[in-house]
Amino acid sequence: MLEGINLGYSTAGAFVGFLVGLTGVGGGSLMAPILILFFGFTPAVAVGTDLWFAAITKAVGGGIHHKLGSPDWAIVRRLALGSIPAAVATLIWLGLFHDGRMESALLVTLLGSALLLVAVLMIIKPRVTAPMRKFRDRMGPNMRGRQVAATVVGGLVVGVLVTLTSVGAGALVAVLLAMVYPLRLSAKTIVGTDIIHAVPLTLVAAVGHSWLGNVDLWLLVSLLIGSVPGIIGGSLVAGRVNETLVRMALAGMLVVSGVKMIAS
C-alpha cells in the first residue's frame, strides 16, 4: 500500500513546508515549479495537487500561528470575502469553457509570470511600508473605508490567480497587507493572517480541482509526509531568523523558476 510514496517528493515537501511556516510564502510559489521542472508533472496536475498540499500544510501552520496569537481575524474575513467567491467563479469558468484545465503552454507561461511578479513584490515589500505609513497618517479617518475595499478587491485578485496557478496566496497577500495596513500589522501578524486566510482559499480551489480531475493522490501523500513536520519547524522559528536574507533567497529562486518556465 505504501509503494506509491516517493521519498524524493517528501523531501521537497519538507523543504517547502519549512519555508511556508517561516515566512508564509513559498507554498504554490515553489512547489508547483518543483513538480513541473524537476519531477515532470503536467502543469494542471501540479497546480491541482499543490493546492491540496498548500491547504493541508497551511492548516497546520495556521493552527500554530493561532495559538501564538498572531492572525488578525477581521482582516482574514475581508480577504476571504473577495477571494472565496473569486475562486468558485474561476473553477466554474474552467469547468465550463476549458474542460477543467487550461492549455499546458499557456498555464506554464501564466505560472512563470506569476512567479516573477511574486519575486518583485517580495523584494519591494520593505520599501512600501514607510510611504504607506505617511499616506495613512494623511488620510486619517477616511482611510478605514478604503482599507476595507482594497482588502476585498485584493482578495478577489488573489482568489483568481491562486485558483489558476496555485501561486499568490502567500506573497501577494503579504505585500497587500503591508501596504494597506502599515500601522496595524506587525511582520509576525502579517505572516499569521496570511497563512490563516490561505487555508479556506486553497481548500476551496483544491476541492474544485479534484472535481476537475487535476489531483494526484499519491503525490499529495508523499508531499505531506515531509511538509507537516517542515511547517511545524518553520512556524516555531518564525521571527528568529534574518527575514531579509530569507526573502532575498526566496525571490532569487522564484526568478530562476519563473524565467525557466517562461522560456521552456
Backbone torsions as a table, in degrees:
resi	resn	phi	psi	omega
1	MET	NA	-27.7	-177.6
2	LEU	-90.1	5.3	-177.2
3	GLU	-63.4	-24.8	-177.9
4	GLY	-78.8	-8.7	-178.3
5	ILE	-80.6	132.9	-178.6
6	ASN	-118.3	118.2	-176.2
7	LEU	-68.6	-24.4	175.0
8	GLY	-64.5	-41.9	176.2
9	TYR	-65.1	-38.0	-179.8
10	SER	-64.7	-38.6	177.5
11	THR	-63.6	-42.4	176.5
12	ALA	-62.7	-39.6	178.4
13	GLY	-63.2	-39.6	179.1
14	ALA	-65.2	-42.0	-180.0
15	PHE	-62.6	-49.1	-178.3
16	VAL	-69.8	-39.2	178.8
17	GLY	-59.8	-41.2	178.7
18	PHE	-61.2	-43.3	-179.6
19	LEU	-66.8	-36.5	177.9
20	VAL	-63.7	-46.1	179.7
21	GLY	-64.8	-33.6	-177.0
22	LEU	-75.2	-40.7	-170.0
23	THR	-123.9	-14.9	-172.7
24	GLY	79.9	-1.3	-177.4
25	VAL	-121.9	149.4	171.6
26	GLY	123.8	-16.2	-178.2
27	GLY	-59.1	-84.2	177.7
28	GLY	-66.9	-31.0	-176.8
29	SER	-63.7	-30.0	-179.8
30	LEU	-109.7	-38.5	-172.7
31	MET	-67.2	-46.4	-179.6
32	ALA	-59.3	-47.4	176.4
33	PRO	-61.2	-37.9	178.5
34	ILE	-61.6	-44.6	-178.7
35	LEU	-65.0	-36.6	-178.2
36	ILE	-80.0	-49.2	-171.8
37	LEU	-80.7	-35.7	-174.8
38	PHE	-100.6	-31.3	-175.9
39	PHE	-110.6	-5.8	171.0
40	GLY	77.0	21.0	177.8
41	PHE	-77.0	153.0	176.0
42	THR	-66.4	149.8	-179.2
43	PRO	-55.5	-42.0	-177.6
44	ALA	-64.2	-44.2	178.8
45	VAL	-68.4	-38.2	177.8
46	ALA	-61.0	-44.3	-179.7
47	VAL	-67.1	-48.1	-177.7
48	GLY	-62.8	-45.8	179.4
49	THR	-67.7	-38.8	179.6
50	ASP	-62.6	-33.7	178.9
51	LEU	-65.9	-40.8	173.9
52	TRP	-64.5	-41.8	177.5
53	PHE	-57.6	-46.8	-179.0
54	ALA	-65.5	-42.1	-178.0
55	ALA	-61.7	-46.9	-177.0
56	ILE	-73.7	-43.0	-179.6
57	THR	-63.0	-44.2	-178.1
58	LYS	-74.2	-23.2	174.3
59	ALA	-64.0	-39.5	177.5
60	VAL	-66.2	-49.1	178.6
61	GLY	-63.9	-36.5	178.7
62	GLY	-64.4	-37.1	177.3
63	GLY	-62.4	-39.5	179.2
64	ILE	-67.9	-44.5	179.7
65	HIS	-65.5	-32.9	177.4
66	HIS	-64.6	-42.4	178.4
67	LYS	-64.9	-32.2	178.6
68	LEU	-80.5	-4.5	176.1
69	GLY	75.0	25.1	-173.6
70	SER	-91.0	-26.7	-176.0
71	PRO	-76.0	151.1	172.3
72	ASP	-102.4	104.3	-171.2
73	TRP	-69.0	-30.5	178.5
74	ALA	-63.8	-40.9	179.4
75	ILE	-72.2	-35.0	174.8
76	VAL	-56.8	-44.5	-179.6
77	ARG	-65.1	-39.0	179.0
78	ARG	-64.6	-43.2	178.2
79	LEU	-62.1	-45.9	-177.7
80	ALA	-65.2	-30.0	178.7
81	LEU	-60.6	-30.4	176.6
82	GLY	-94.2	-40.1	-170.1
83	SER	-77.0	-39.5	-175.7
84	ILE	-66.7	-50.9	176.0
85	PRO	-59.4	-36.5	179.2
86	ALA	-64.7	-39.8	178.9
87	ALA	-64.3	-44.3	-179.9
88	VAL	-62.6	-44.9	-179.7
89	ALA	-63.0	-39.4	179.7
90	THR	-66.2	-40.7	177.9
91	LEU	-63.0	-42.5	178.1
92	ILE	-62.7	-41.9	178.2
93	TRP	-61.2	-43.8	178.1
94	LEU	-62.2	-43.0	-178.3
95	GLY	-67.5	-38.4	-175.4
96	LEU	-81.6	-35.9	-169.9
97	PHE	-116.2	-10.3	-176.7
98	HIS	-132.5	19.4	178.7
99	ASP	54.1	32.2	174.4
100	GLY	90.8	-11.3	-178.5
101	ARG	-155.0	144.0	176.0
102	MET	-74.1	158.7	175.9
103	GLU	-59.8	136.2	-169.6
104	SER	-56.2	-45.7	-177.9
105	ALA	-62.6	-41.5	179.0
106	LEU	-66.2	-41.2	-179.2
107	LEU	-65.6	-40.2	178.0
108	VAL	-63.4	-42.0	177.8
109	THR	-64.5	-43.2	177.8
110	LEU	-62.9	-42.3	179.3
111	LEU	-64.8	-44.0	177.9
112	GLY	-61.6	-41.3	178.3
113	SER	-64.3	-40.0	178.5
114	ALA	-63.8	-38.3	178.7
115	LEU	-63.9	-42.1	178.5
116	LEU	-64.9	-40.0	177.3
117	LEU	-61.4	-45.5	-180.0
118	VAL	-62.2	-41.4	179.7
119	ALA	-61.0	-44.7	178.9
120	VAL	-62.1	-44.6	-178.9
121	LEU	-64.5	-36.5	177.5
122	MET	-64.4	-35.4	-179.3
123	ILE	-72.1	-40.5	-175.7
124	ILE	-85.6	-10.0	-175.8
125	LYS	-50.3	-48.6	-178.9
126	PRO	-64.0	-23.3	-175.1
127	ARG	-85.0	-10.6	-177.2
128	VAL	-93.1	-16.8	-173.8
129	THR	-65.0	-49.6	-176.9
130	ALA	-62.3	-49.9	177.8
131	PRO	-59.7	-37.4	-179.5
132	MET	-69.7	-31.2	176.1
133	ARG	-65.9	-40.6	177.6
134	LYS	-65.0	-42.5	178.0
135	PHE	-62.5	-41.6	179.0
136	ARG	-61.4	-41.5	179.9
137	ASP	-65.0	-38.0	-179.1
138	ARG	-70.9	-35.1	-177.6
139	MET	-72.3	-33.1	179.9
140	GLY	62.1	-137.9	-176.8
141	PRO	-62.7	-24.5	-178.9
142	ASN	-67.9	-15.6	-175.1
143	MET	-69.7	-30.3	-172.2
144	ARG	-60.8	-48.3	-179.4
145	GLY	-62.0	-37.9	179.4
146	ARG	-71.1	-32.0	176.4
147	GLN	-62.4	-44.9	-179.5
148	VAL	-61.8	-48.3	-178.8
149	ALA	-62.2	-44.8	-179.4
150	ALA	-63.2	-36.9	-179.5
151	THR	-68.0	-42.8	-179.8
152	VAL	-66.4	-46.0	179.5
153	VAL	-64.0	-42.5	176.9
154	GLY	-60.3	-41.1	176.7
155	GLY	-61.8	-38.0	178.8
156	LEU	-61.7	-47.5	179.8
157	VAL	-61.7	-43.9	179.8
158	VAL	-63.8	-39.1	179.8
159	GLY	-59.4	-42.8	178.3
160	VAL	-66.1	-48.3	-175.8
161	LEU	-64.6	-42.7	-179.5
162	VAL	-64.7	-41.4	-179.2
163	THR	-65.5	-35.3	-179.2
164	LEU	-79.6	-38.1	-170.2
165	THR	-123.5	-12.4	-172.2
166	SER	69.4	6.2	-178.7
167	VAL	-106.3	139.7	171.2
168	GLY	120.7	-19.9	-177.5
169	ALA	-63.1	-26.7	-179.0
170	GLY	-96.1	-67.2	-171.4
171	ALA	-66.2	-44.5	-177.6
172	LEU	-63.9	-43.3	179.8
173	VAL	-67.0	-38.8	179.8
174	ALA	-60.8	-43.7	178.9
175	VAL	-68.5	-40.9	177.7
176	LEU	-57.4	-46.6	-178.3
177	LEU	-66.8	-38.1	178.4
178	ALA	-64.2	-33.7	-179.2
179	MET	-79.0	-42.8	-172.7
180	VAL	-83.6	-29.1	-178.0
181	TYR	-124.9	61.8	-175.3
182	PRO	-67.8	-24.0	-178.7
183	LEU	-98.7	-31.7	-171.1
184	ARG	-79.2	-36.1	-169.7
185	LEU	-110.4	131.5	171.2
186	SER	-84.3	170.3	179.6
187	ALA	-59.6	-40.5	-179.9
188	LYS	-66.1	-39.6	179.9
189	THR	-68.1	-36.0	176.9
190	ILE	-61.5	-45.1	179.4
191	VAL	-61.7	-47.1	-179.3
192	GLY	-63.3	-44.0	179.2
193	THR	-64.5	-41.7	179.6
194	ASP	-60.0	-49.1	-177.5
195	ILE	-66.2	-43.7	-178.9
196	ILE	-62.0	-43.1	179.6
197	HIS	-65.0	-35.6	-177.0
198	ALA	-65.7	-24.5	-176.0
199	VAL	-63.2	-57.6	179.8
200	PRO	-66.3	-34.4	-179.9
201	LEU	-63.6	-51.8	-178.9
202	THR	-68.1	-30.3	178.1
203	LEU	-66.1	-45.6	178.2
204	VAL	-61.4	-46.8	-179.8
205	ALA	-64.2	-38.1	-179.4
206	ALA	-66.7	-43.8	177.7
207	VAL	-60.1	-41.6	179.0
208	GLY	-63.2	-42.6	179.4
209	HIS	-69.8	-28.9	172.9
210	SER	-63.6	-43.5	177.9
211	TRP	-61.4	-33.7	-179.7
212	LEU	-84.7	-5.0	176.7
213	GLY	83.6	28.1	-174.4
214	ASN	-109.4	28.6	-175.8
215	VAL	-126.1	134.8	175.4
216	ASP	-105.1	109.6	-172.0
217	LEU	-64.5	-46.0	-178.0
218	TRP	-67.5	-35.4	174.0
219	LEU	-60.4	-44.4	179.7
220	LEU	-60.6	-46.4	179.8
221	VAL	-59.4	-44.8	180.0
222	SER	-61.1	-42.6	179.3
223	LEU	-64.1	-41.7	-176.3
224	LEU	-68.4	-31.7	177.7
225	ILE	-57.0	-35.2	177.6
226	GLY	-89.5	-35.3	-169.8
227	SER	-74.0	-34.4	-176.7
228	VAL	-62.6	-52.3	175.0
229	PRO	-64.7	-31.1	179.4
230	GLY	-62.9	-46.1	-177.3
231	ILE	-73.1	-30.0	175.4
232	ILE	-62.7	-46.1	178.8
233	GLY	-63.4	-43.3	179.7
234	GLY	-64.8	-40.1	-179.5
235	SER	-66.0	-36.3	-177.2
236	LEU	-72.2	-25.7	-179.9
237	VAL	-102.8	3.4	178.6
238	ALA	-57.0	133.3	-179.6
239	GLY	90.8	-8.2	-178.5
240	ARG	-105.1	0.4	179.8
241	VAL	-118.8	166.6	-179.8
242	ASN	-72.0	104.8	-175.5
243	GLU	-62.8	-35.9	-178.0
244	THR	-64.2	-44.7	179.8
245	LEU	-63.5	-43.2	179.5
246	VAL	-63.3	-43.9	-178.5
247	ARG	-64.0	-43.3	-179.4
248	MET	-67.0	-38.5	177.9
249	ALA	-64.6	-42.9	177.2
250	LEU	-62.2	-45.3	-179.6
251	ALA	-60.1	-40.7	178.5
252	GLY	-62.4	-42.4	178.2
253	MET	-63.6	-38.8	-179.1
254	LEU	-68.4	-38.6	178.5
255	VAL	-62.8	-46.7	179.7
256	VAL	-60.7	-45.9	-179.6
257	SER	-64.6	-43.0	-178.3
258	GLY	-63.7	-45.4	179.4
259	VAL	-63.1	-42.0	-179.0
260	LYS	-64.5	-38.5	-179.3
261	MET	-70.8	-40.8	179.0
262	ILE	-66.4	-36.9	-177.4
263	ALA	-80.0	-13.8	-174.7
264	SER	-76.1	NA	NA
